[in-house]
Amino acid sequence: MTSSTLPRPSAPTAHGGTAQLNGRIRSLGRSLIRGRVEHAAWERPAFLGLLLVTAIAYFTNLTSSGYANEFYSAAVQAGSTNWEAFLFGSSDAGNSITVDKPPASLWVMALSVRVFGLSSFSILMPEVIMGLVTVALVFVIVRRHFSAGAALLAGGVLAATPVAALMFRFNNPDALLVLLMTASVYFTLRAIESGRMRWLLLAGTMIGFGFLTKQLQAFVILPPLVLAYGWAAPVTFGKRVLRLFAALGAVIVSAGWWVALVELVPASMRPYVGGSQNNDFLELTFGYNGFGRLTGAETGSVTGGGGATATGGQWGATGITRLLDGEFGGQIAWLIPAALVLMVTGFVLLRRQKRVDARRAILIMFGGWLLVTGLVFSFMAGIFHAYYTVALAPAIAGTVGAGAILLWNTRRRLWARIVLAVVVLGTGVWAYSLLTRATDWLPWLKFVVLALAVVGAGMLVVRWKRRALRVATLAIAVTASLLAPTAYTIQTLSTAHTGSIVTAGPTVASSTGFGRGGGFGGAGGGRTGGQGGFTPPGGTAGGTAPGGTAGGTTGTPPGGTAVGGTTGTGATGTTGGTARARGGAGGGGLLGGATVSSRVSALLSANASDYTWAAAAVGSQNAASYQLASQAAVMPLGGFNGSDPSPTLDEFKAYVASGKIHYFISSGSIGASNGGSSVSSEIASWVASTFTATTVDGTTLYDLTSTAATS
């Protein structure tokens, strides 16, 4: 047969090509829904269902928190209008001072605002997405070497953790930090599985950007990652060491470019580094946001801590049980005892596996993350807030998912069933104890949880042969373990959270000086309360927190009017210390912003483009409220605590002389604290003695461009 007589393949018709394409799309759809061929048909739908339920829960009632933490929302607003403010993380578009953290988390939110416009939703939506991705990553990490049930349990535990539900709907940096730390675990696992260095470099890059999110806290996860890779990677010891150094290089490069930018750009050409006393990012890193958090020696902070050996203090007692005590327990501690038991048991069960066993590596990473971070949080004597504990959530979830399935798969042995029963019963008893702290909230729930735990533990001891009974046993055990934290999470999702210090769940009795029982406590259902014991220039600021009960004192700011204050604590509110919550008209203070009337907002907005700053106010939270209301730059004198030397009195006078600032807004925010600068108080005093005060809707303003000044 000659070539001319060979049969030619028929050209695909349009109909045939379309059919082939449709077939591929259907195949892809089935793959997305069902997953891999070797996976059970229910697995992928269950995974997608987990994400869908989490998304619905986290997006529901999202905008009820408004601008959430206005300190960061103001910086997001500034970054959405000014690229220099975006790059450096400035509090205002005039680039007077930065927030007291690196700007990575602000970048994500500012880009969202640039696309969708300034709103509560555009600011908080990226946080929810970060939460969904984190839940997905925890599922994928566990699923790679454990069962789908274990992965679903891990993802469900994370989604149902109260403090996770809080912070993945809030605009603090913690959401992005947790996502990046979880991603570093995933990439390290891939490096251990494949032996390829690129995965390890990606893990290092995640840690580097974690540093650009919340500085040294991102490095707390390094020891377990190094241990897991150094032990389990399928390459020679020499290569493991060299690749770990290469990963360290990735950390330095991914974080160092921005640090070098801030350090090398002349101070006159960039904003002041907020939180530092010397306009130095390295000082901020190793001082106020670094070792100062461990020792309590935080120059310029609101106060010192209780000390490493203290039995109490402004931030609560330090010690091994800290995360279980007071309000901290309800945030994160529901499954900590179970996670520790399951981690130890898991290592025992995997003790004879090969060095490169990935299951043990997962336990090392998640369990080590839990231990190292938990110990740091337990003994740090500086500023410590309950919401910091969100950094433990993926570690607990992954450890529980992996450890529980290892024990379940060993249930043919009596001791394994007994350990499982003890874990479930102990978790139920511990949940009962935590629920008793919220005395007026669902008082019946603790009895239901305890009853389910007793039944579930009893059923776990029996080796059931019928599949239906095994499924029922699992369902009761999981319900007993997760019902209480899930209920706390639902309460958290249904409640607005605003201010600088927020907590998940209902109001509980707090053993800390800054808990929601009084003092510096955040309102579970309203504005964050404030700290007593500081006297701002001219009086004590206060404010009315939604749902709060009058409990603040009255003070008169320079040239201003008296403003009362309250601390909101959930639905009813409790009196606690001298309040610095969201102020009444012209109020505001250290931890909460001011209520800005439409008249004041209109004054600031009018001709705002003629000035670098429409106004100046002491303290970032106070300035943030006016900036968000007017969407005009407002200079926060002294940074967050009002205790940074920015600007100096001479610099402020020069700004006024050159017509760069329109108004000064009088408020009762503190100046010097814990060794910080008193410049903001000096500026407030100079303004009060030089210019004439005008009161608008209870807010005291000084027109700095007016020629009518007092002597």
VOGU-3710 file (C-alpha; in Angstrom, 3 decimals, decimal comma):
1> mtsstlprps> 0,000/0,000/0,000  1,444/3,360/-1,007  1,386/6,424/1,118  -1,290/7,916/-1,095  -3,617/5,050/-0,244  -3,028/5,147/3,545  -6,151/6,079/5,471  -5,993/9,615/6,799  -7,216/10,451/10,262  -10,432/12,333/10,026
11> aptahggtaq> -10,298/15,951/11,101  -12,255/16,595/14,275  -15,556/18,146/13,572  -16,781/21,130/15,516  -19,334/18,916/17,162  -16,726/16,324/18,110  -14,358/18,936/19,535  -17,120/20,438/21,625  -18,120/17,037/22,928  -14,514/16,273/23,852
21> lngrirslgr> -14,170/19,599/25,645  -17,414/19,057/27,502  -16,203/15,630/28,526  -13,018/17,070/29,931  -14,951/19,714/31,845  -17,237/17,053/33,313  -14,211/14,964/34,236  -12,582/17,948/35,909  -15,799/18,694/37,755  -16,027/15,119/39,008
31> slirgrveha> -12,389/15,321/40,073  -12,973/18,522/42,002  -16,047/17,132/43,717  -14,931/13,577/44,345  -11,158/13,949/44,525  -8,620/11,318/43,610  -9,771/7,974/42,269  -8,372/6,183/45,309  -10,361/8,398/47,666  -13,841/7,536/48,848
41> awerpaflgl> -16,685/9,187/46,969  -17,774/11,122/50,076  -14,370/12,618/50,849  -14,193/15,589/48,493  -17,830/16,601/49,047  -17,172/16,462/52,787  -14,089/18,670/52,405  -15,945/21,181/50,244  -18,826/21,054/52,700  -16,453/21,910/55,549
51> llvtaiayft> -15,203/24,932/53,648  -18,713/25,971/52,654  -20,060/25,776/56,210  -17,011/27,661/57,491  -17,431/30,343/54,828  -21,121/30,802/55,605  -20,402/30,998/59,328  -17,482/33,407/59,013  -19,161/35,715/56,494  -22,450/35,862/58,422
61> nltssgyane> -22,782/39,055/60,458  -19,312/40,113/59,301  -19,905/43,834/58,922  -21,506/44,148/62,370  -18,003/44,830/63,688  -17,733/47,954/61,562  -14,114/48,957/61,148  -13,162/46,466/63,911  -9,763/47,689/65,136  -9,789/51,254/63,832
71> fysaavqags> -6,038/51,522/64,439  -5,403/49,148/61,550  -8,424/50,225/59,492  -7,117/53,787/59,397  -3,764/52,509/58,126  -5,596/50,466/55,497  -7,516/53,574/54,436  -4,270/55,519/54,201  -2,568/52,768/52,197  -5,490/52,598/49,798
81> tnweaflfgs> -5,000/56,263/48,865  -1,242/56,739/49,108  1,409/54,280/47,890  4,051/55,517/50,326  1,645/54,895/53,184  0,952/51,461/51,639  4,643/50,572/51,471  5,572/51,642/54,986  2,296/50,916/56,760  1,609/54,507/57,748
91> sdagnsitvd> -1,252/55,375/60,050  -2,182/58,326/57,862  -1,818/59,377/54,236  0,364/62,272/55,388  2,937/59,630/56,410  3,676/61,033/59,844  4,089/57,657/61,605  3,625/53,948/60,944  1,637/51,404/62,893  3,687/49,456/65,433
101> kppaslwvma> 3,923/46,365/63,203  5,324/45,650/59,736  2,735/46,207/57,007  2,210/42,814/55,320  -1,309/42,315/56,672  -2,171/45,909/55,777  -1,081/45,321/52,174  -3,723/42,641/51,664  -6,531/44,734/53,121  -5,431/47,944/51,378
111> lsvrvfglss> -5,454/46,187/48,009  -8,965/44,953/48,739  -10,049/48,502/49,561  -8,466/49,805/46,361  -10,556/47,303/44,389  -13,856/47,399/46,298  -13,759/50,786/48,010  -13,529/51,600/51,704  -16,014/49,616/53,771  -16,145/47,222/56,655
121> fsilmpevim> -16,668/44,334/54,239  -13,708/45,160/51,985  -11,426/45,335/55,029  -12,631/42,161/56,748  -13,281/39,978/53,691  -9,569/39,127/53,204  -9,410/37,949/56,829  -12,229/35,477/56,242  -10,515/34,199/53,103  -7,314/33,726/55,100
131> glvtvalvfv> -9,289/31,647/57,576  -10,756/29,464/54,849  -7,336/28,877/53,291  -5,890/28,001/56,699  -8,655/25,459/57,346  -8,022/23,975/53,888  -4,270/23,770/54,512  -4,715/21,993/57,840  -7,034/19,497/56,118  -4,544/18,913/53,285
141> ivrrhfsaga> -1,545/18,539/55,610  -3,257/15,883/57,713  -4,870/14,152/54,724  -1,577/13,573/52,929  -0,638/10,837/55,399  -3,734/10,175/57,479  -7,347/9,346/56,699  -10,003/11,699/55,410  -11,760/11,421/58,770  -8,642/12,650/60,546
151> allaggvlaa> -8,304/15,545/58,120  -11,969/16,513/58,527  -11,610/16,400/62,298  -8,530/18,631/62,139  -10,191/21,140/59,839  -13,360/21,125/61,899  -11,472/21,674/65,141  -9,749/24,717/63,657  -12,947/26,201/62,228  -14,779/25,674/65,518
161> tpvaalmfrf> -12,078/27,215/67,720  -13,569/30,379/69,254  -10,487/32,573/68,969  -9,998/31,467/65,347  -13,571/32,472/64,501  -12,828/35,813/66,146  -9,529/36,636/64,483  -10,401/35,359/61,007  -13,136/38,017/61,046  -10,996/40,785/62,518
171> nnpdallvll> -8,373/43,063/61,002  -5,442/42,478/63,348  -2,288/40,930/61,795  -2,867/37,569/63,480  -5,001/36,091/60,682  -2,270/36,453/58,082  0,398/35,315/60,542  -1,481/32,080/61,279  -2,035/31,448/57,573  1,655/31,919/56,763
181> mtasvyftlr> 2,777/29,706/59,638  0,402/26,970/58,506  1,664/27,324/54,938  5,230/26,906/56,219  4,209/23,557/57,751  2,682/22,463/54,444  5,772/23,373/52,410  8,097/21,746/54,943  6,035/18,566/54,693  6,340/18,634/50,911
191> aiesgrmrwl> 10,101/19,070/51,287  10,233/16,053/53,598  8,163/13,946/51,203  10,040/14,793/48,015  13,511/15,712/49,188  13,377/18,774/46,912  14,864/21,978/48,191  12,373/24,292/46,471  9,664/23,329/48,950  11,945/24,165/51,857
201> llagtmigfg> 12,753/27,537/50,317  9,028/28,220/50,035  8,634/27,341/53,710  11,377/29,835/54,565  9,677/32,462/52,432  6,437/31,994/54,371  8,288/32,573/57,631  9,939/35,671/56,178  6,612/37,186/55,238  5,349/36,113/58,652
211> fltkqlqafv> 8,058/38,363/60,095  6,731/41,190/57,927  3,351/40,490/59,509  4,135/40,270/63,226  7,901/40,276/63,553  9,624/37,755/65,850  6,453/35,797/66,635  6,767/34,192/63,207  10,087/32,637/64,274  8,538/30,700/67,160
221> ilpplvlayg> 7,570/27,954/64,714  11,117/27,525/63,408  12,362/24,962/66,007  9,726/22,296/65,197  10,131/22,858/61,444  13,899/22,531/61,675  13,578/19,431/63,854  11,065/17,769/61,528  13,066/18,401/58,366  16,429/17,703/60,000
231> waapvtfgkr> 15,124/14,359/61,230  12,866/13,110/58,448  14,036/14,522/55,101  15,073/11,713/52,687  18,552/13,105/51,976  21,906/12,809/53,671  22,585/14,646/56,913  24,997/17,022/55,213  22,397/17,989/52,611  19,786/18,477/55,298
241> vlrlfaalga> 22,030/20,943/57,117  22,953/22,846/53,959  19,343/23,073/52,826  18,251/24,332/56,220  20,813/27,127/55,860  19,434/27,824/52,396  15,941/28,040/53,910  17,316/30,473/56,478  18,555/32,532/53,551  15,033/32,510/52,111
251> vivsagwwva> 13,725/33,788/55,462  16,282/36,604/55,473  15,681/37,629/51,866  11,876/37,534/52,046  11,842/39,614/55,222  15,068/41,555/54,829  14,235/43,544/51,711  11,628/45,586/53,550  13,735/45,923/56,696  16,651/47,168/54,581
261> lvelvpasmr> 14,340/49,636/52,864  13,219/51,126/56,173  16,726/51,191/57,614  18,419/52,656/54,540  15,876/55,302/53,581  16,744/58,526/55,442  14,388/59,245/58,328  13,422/62,548/56,726  12,115/60,688/53,667  9,879/58,145/55,384
271> pyvggsqnnd> 7,357/58,063/58,238  8,460/57,632/61,840  8,603/53,988/62,957  5,659/53,712/65,348  6,279/51,919/68,633  9,981/52,825/68,745  11,599/55,570/70,760  14,454/56,179/68,307  12,689/55,912/64,939  14,397/52,558/64,385
281> fleltfgyng> 12,659/49,426/63,107  15,293/47,150/64,659  14,643/48,747/68,037  10,936/48,031/67,545  11,730/44,446/66,530  13,979/43,524/69,425  12,557/45,908/72,008  8,880/46,829/72,218  7,708/43,972/69,958  10,541/41,583/70,750
291> fgrltgaetg> 12,331/40,705/73,956  10,290/43,336/75,770  7,284/41,081/75,311  9,174/38,315/77,105  10,665/40,359/79,948  7,998/43,022/80,363  10,534/45,809/79,757  8,591/47,537/76,987  9,613/51,160/76,826  6,711/53,328/75,794
301> svtggggata> 4,025/50,684/76,335  0,953/51,281/78,430  2,513/49,490/81,370  4,913/46,784/82,338  3,928/43,199/82,806  3,795/41,155/85,934  7,284/39,802/85,550  8,420/36,292/84,773  7,869/35,108/88,321  4,847/37,247/89,083
311> tggqwgatgi> 1,727/35,807/90,576  -0,271/38,489/88,858  0,017/41,693/86,906  -1,516/43,803/84,228  -1,382/40,911/81,749  -2,279/38,117/84,154  -0,175/35,616/86,029  2,601/33,891/84,132  3,151/30,180/84,511  2,530/26,789/82,981
321> trlldgefgg> -1,242/26,984/83,523  -1,683/30,504/82,140  -3,453/29,435/78,957  -5,931/27,409/81,003  -6,791/30,194/83,430  -9,270/33,049/83,387  -10,539/34,209/80,029  -7,686/32,523/78,114  -9,178/29,065/78,573  -12,349/29,820/76,654
331> qiawlipaal> -10,390/31,188/73,720  -8,208/28,202/72,919  -7,825/25,673/75,749  -10,791/23,369/75,109  -8,640/20,707/73,429  -5,149/21,525/74,705  -5,099/18,664/77,273  -6,422/16,256/74,644  -3,858/17,445/72,092  -0,976/16,883/74,519
341> vlmvtgfvll> -2,134/13,355/75,355  -2,734/12,482/71,706  0,665/13,880/70,706  2,516/11,743/73,231  0,461/8,682/72,325  1,088/9,289/68,647  4,834/9,366/69,133  4,628/6,122/71,098  2,656/4,441/68,312  5,098/5,669/65,638
351> rrqkrvdarr> 8,290/5,008/67,601  9,385/2,090/65,398  8,722/3,752/62,063  11,504/4,688/59,667  13,318/7,968/60,098  11,612/9,423/57,036  8,082/8,601/58,226  5,991/11,645/57,284  3,299/10,945/59,876  5,784/11,433/62,685
361> ailimfggwl> 7,093/14,556/60,956  3,572/15,997/60,951  3,256/15,312/64,664  6,641/16,925/65,278  5,625/20,071/63,419  2,143/20,463/64,864  3,042/19,186/68,331  6,255/21,202/68,474  4,376/24,302/67,331  1,909/23,774/70,186
371> lvtglvfsfm> 4,611/23,220/72,805  6,985/26,027/71,844  4,315/28,660/71,272  2,389/27,575/74,341  5,469/27,882/76,557  6,321/31,313/75,158  2,788/32,544/75,766  2,714/31,023/79,236  5,835/32,769/80,497  6,024/36,047/78,559
381> agifhayytv> 5,810/38,880/81,080  5,049/41,709/78,672  1,900/42,671/76,811  -0,228/39,589/76,265  -3,783/39,574/74,951  -6,158/36,631/74,853  -6,524/36,797/71,081  -2,809/36,065/70,625  -3,705/32,438/71,334  -5,092/32,063/67,797
391> alapaiagtv> -1,495/31,178/66,895  -2,068/27,839/68,655  -5,251/26,905/66,800  -3,794/25,088/63,732  -1,279/23,273/65,937  -4,002/21,965/68,237  -6,235/21,034/65,303  -3,517/19,134/63,446  -2,309/17,322/66,542  -5,824/16,253/67,535
401> gagaillwnt> -6,688/15,049/64,032  -3,495/13,044/63,556  -3,264/11,689/67,102  -6,917/10,682/67,337  -6,851/8,610/64,149  -3,655/6,827/65,225  -5,367/5,749/68,427  -8,620/4,870/66,652  -6,773/2,648/64,194  -5,205/0,855/67,179
411> rrrlwarivl> -8,524/0,301/68,967  -8,193/-3,454/68,774  -5,900/-3,045/71,783  -7,655/-2,410/75,078  -5,161/0,214/76,232  -5,786/2,288/73,094  -9,540/2,235/73,699  -8,993/3,210/77,314  -6,780/6,144/76,333  -9,369/7,320/73,819
421> avvvlgtgvw> -12,083/7,061/76,459  -9,986/9,015/78,954  -9,313/11,724/76,358  -13,008/12,149/75,579  -14,094/12,029/79,209  -11,316/14,400/80,253  -12,226/16,797/77,456  -15,848/16,786/78,595  -14,945/17,411/82,225  -12,582/20,209/81,200
431> ayslltratd> -15,304/21,753/79,007  -17,674/21,581/81,975  -15,113/23,511/84,026  -14,648/26,167/81,332  -18,389/26,574/80,852  -18,884/27,259/84,557  -16,839/30,444/84,106  -19,604/31,914/81,926  -22,118/31,676/84,745  -25,093/33,323/83,026
441> wlpwlkfvvl> -24,618/31,898/79,526  -26,456/28,683/78,558  -26,175/27,156/82,049  -27,620/23,850/80,812  -24,926/23,292/78,180  -22,268/22,043/80,561  -24,509/19,220/81,744  -25,246/18,130/78,171  -21,533/18,118/77,330  -20,679/16,126/80,440
451> alavvgagml> -23,405/13,573/79,757  -22,267/13,091/76,166  -18,666/12,705/77,319  -19,619/10,000/79,810  -21,646/8,100/77,199  -18,974/8,518/74,520  -16,183/7,364/76,838  -18,180/4,309/77,839  -18,850/3,364/74,232  -15,199/3,829/73,282
461> vvrwkrralr> -14,083/1,193/75,772  -16,185/-1,427/73,982  -14,835/-3,006/70,804  -17,898/-2,856/68,601  -18,163/-5,262/65,688  -21,110/-3,605/63,977  -20,183/-0,668/61,797  -23,270/1,314/62,816  -22,235/1,182/66,462  -18,701/2,273/65,616
471> vatlaiavta> -20,064/5,244/63,666  -22,392/6,133/66,546  -19,486/5,934/68,983  -17,420/8,290/66,854  -20,314/10,721/66,439  -21,005/10,917/70,169  -17,309/11,236/71,062  -16,697/14,023/68,536  -19,862/15,842/69,570  -18,918/15,649/73,233
481> sllaptayti> -15,475/17,076/72,442  -16,533/19,892/70,104  -19,984/20,949/71,312  -18,748/23,446/73,909  -16,132/25,253/71,775  -18,572/25,268/68,851  -21,186/26,938/71,034  -18,599/29,540/72,079  -17,773/30,040/68,418  -21,420/30,562/67,468
491> qtlstahtgs> -21,725/33,165/70,220  -18,589/34,844/68,890  -19,920/34,891/65,328  -23,165/36,503/66,448  -21,440/39,310/68,348  -19,798/42,510/67,136  -16,174/42,981/68,159  -14,412/46,315/67,982  -11,477/48,057/69,594  -7,908/47,075/70,367
501> ivtagptvas> -8,513/44,170/72,747  -11,170/41,665/71,764  -12,065/38,267/73,121  -14,160/35,367/71,883  -17,173/33,881/73,585  -19,385/35,160/76,388  -18,238/37,211/79,346  -16,300/35,226/81,935  -14,787/36,003/85,291  -11,206/37,043/84,642
511> stgfgrgggf> -8,213/36,612/86,893  -6,181/39,161/84,957  -5,973/42,864/85,450  -6,934/43,363/81,833  -9,697/40,832/81,445  -13,274/41,424/80,553  -14,245/41,383/84,169  -12,851/44,903/84,502  -9,883/47,125/83,941  -8,352/46,749/80,501
521> ggagggrtgg> -10,905/44,223/79,296  -12,384/43,935/75,863  -16,101/43,846/75,541  -17,304/40,620/74,116  -20,300/42,326/72,691  -19,232/45,909/72,553  -16,358/48,307/72,523  -13,192/47,340/74,219  -12,914/48,649/77,708  -9,949/50,508/78,897
531> qggftppggt> -7,287/50,729/81,484  -7,491/52,621/84,696  -4,644/54,212/86,520  -3,451/56,761/83,934  -4,310/60,424/83,979  -4,175/62,105/80,576  -3,489/65,798/80,167  -6,335/67,677/81,670  -8,447/64,770/82,848  -9,621/61,230/82,310
541> aggtapggta> -11,120/60,229/79,031  -13,935/57,842/78,763  -16,735/56,723/76,571  -19,823/54,670/76,390  -19,352/51,182/75,035  -22,374/49,587/73,462  -24,072/47,569/76,121  -21,907/49,075/78,808  -22,915/50,203/82,242  -21,765/53,599/83,372
551> ggttgtppgg> -18,609/53,141/85,291  -16,050/55,653/84,086  -15,083/58,854/85,718  -15,371/62,330/84,363  -12,534/64,485/83,190  -11,899/67,674/81,305  -9,359/67,642/78,459  -7,429/70,820/77,664  -9,957/73,441/76,800  -12,590/70,786/76,376
561> tavggttgtg> -15,709/69,472/77,969  -16,152/66,678/80,397  -16,597/63,230/78,935  -17,758/60,252/80,936  -16,737/56,685/80,312  -17,863/53,108/80,564  -16,533/49,689/79,863  -18,711/47,402/77,780  -18,597/43,736/78,543  -20,965/41,796/76,394
571> atgttggtar> -24,677/42,246/76,438  -24,971/43,805/79,863  -21,645/45,424/80,548  -19,781/45,696/83,830  -18,046/48,473/85,594  -14,314/48,149/85,511  -11,594/50,648/86,161  -11,286/53,925/84,348  -12,748/53,412/80,934  -11,034/54,257/77,714
581> arggaggggl> -13,555/52,754/75,389  -15,049/54,428/72,374  -15,743/57,873/73,661  -18,802/59,963/73,664  -18,623/63,054/71,539  -15,013/64,043/71,471  -13,998/61,171/73,707  -11,748/58,390/72,590  -8,520/57,269/74,123  -5,836/54,632/74,247
591> lggatvssrv> -7,748/51,493/73,296  -10,859/52,796/71,590  -11,642/55,573/69,175  -14,016/58,495/69,426  -17,587/58,882/68,294  -17,409/61,381/65,435  -20,491/63,441/64,651  -21,432/64,343/61,095  -20,712/68,014/61,788  -17,183/67,287/62,978
601> sallsanasd> -16,600/64,946/60,047  -17,779/67,634/57,633  -15,432/70,181/59,217  -12,448/67,878/58,743  -13,425/66,962/55,201  -13,929/70,564/54,069  -10,905/71,709/52,053  -8,938/68,720/53,379  -6,863/68,622/50,189  -5,414/72,031/51,112
611> ytwaaaavgs> -3,604/70,476/54,071  -1,233/67,568/54,605  -3,276/66,660/57,675  -6,862/67,716/58,215  -6,271/67,371/61,936  -3,971/66,052/64,634  -4,971/64,132/67,763  -3,112/62,377/70,559  -2,990/58,603/70,115  -3,564/56,455/67,050
621> qnaasyqlas> -6,944/55,037/68,070  -8,341/58,484/68,641  -6,947/59,848/65,376  -8,154/56,780/63,491  -11,812/57,455/64,276  -11,650/60,949/62,823  -9,674/59,758/59,816  -12,127/56,990/58,979  -15,116/59,294/59,440  -13,711/62,057/57,247
631> qaavmplggf> -11,400/59,961/55,021  -8,888/62,784/55,424  -5,422/62,330/56,920  -5,291/62,806/60,696  -1,893/62,867/62,408  -1,717/60,534/65,452  0,544/62,353/67,892  2,740/59,932/69,794  1,620/56,842/67,897  -0,553/54,148/69,452
641> ngsdpsptld> 0,201/54,839/73,103  0,741/58,574/72,660  4,250/57,916/73,981  6,385/57,940/70,818  8,453/61,117/70,280  6,756/61,833/66,959  6,519/64,595/66,080  8,610/66,696/68,433  7,136/69,929/69,700  9,400/71,934/67,394
651> efkayvasgk> 8,400/69,799/64,403  4,735/70,238/65,247  5,166/74,002/65,545  6,862/74,026/62,138  3,975/72,071/60,599  1,518/74,557/62,072  3,563/77,551/60,903  3,643/76,198/57,345  -0,120/75,576/57,349  0,089/71,773/57,025
661> ihyfissgsi> -2,348/70,956/59,865  -5,862/72,386/60,001  -7,236/71,336/63,396  -6,064/69,959/66,695  -8,638/67,628/68,315  -8,511/67,641/72,090  -8,922/64,272/73,769  -7,988/62,485/76,939  -5,243/60,158/75,752  -2,163/59,420/77,772
671> gasnggssvs> 1,227/60,745/76,841  4,331/59,330/78,486  4,015/55,790/79,810  6,514/53,228/81,003  9,502/55,373/80,065  8,055/56,702/76,819  8,068/60,240/75,518  5,828/63,006/76,892  5,979/65,034/73,678  2,296/64,525/72,839
681> seiaswvast> 1,324/66,024/76,203  3,629/68,962/75,549  1,998/69,526/72,165  -1,497/69,349/73,692  -0,517/71,885/76,347  1,055/74,225/73,784  -2,029/74,124/71,577  -4,358/74,774/74,537  -2,297/77,788/75,607  -1,829/79,199/72,103
691> ftattvdgtt> -5,089/78,730/70,225  -8,745/79,265/71,003  -10,943/76,244/71,621  -14,220/75,636/69,833  -16,686/72,936/70,838  -18,678/71,152/68,116  -21,100/68,436/69,227  -19,058/67,952/72,376  -15,738/67,703/70,509  -13,125/70,322/71,361
701> lydltstaat> -11,301/71,625/68,294  -8,540/74,159/67,804  -8,221/75,776/64,392  -4,452/75,879/63,924  -4,771/78,124/60,878  -6,709/80,782/62,790  -4,993/84,077/63,526  -7,118/84,466/66,642  -4,831/82,799/69,161  -4,636/83,220/72,893
711> s> -1,488/84,585/74,475
//
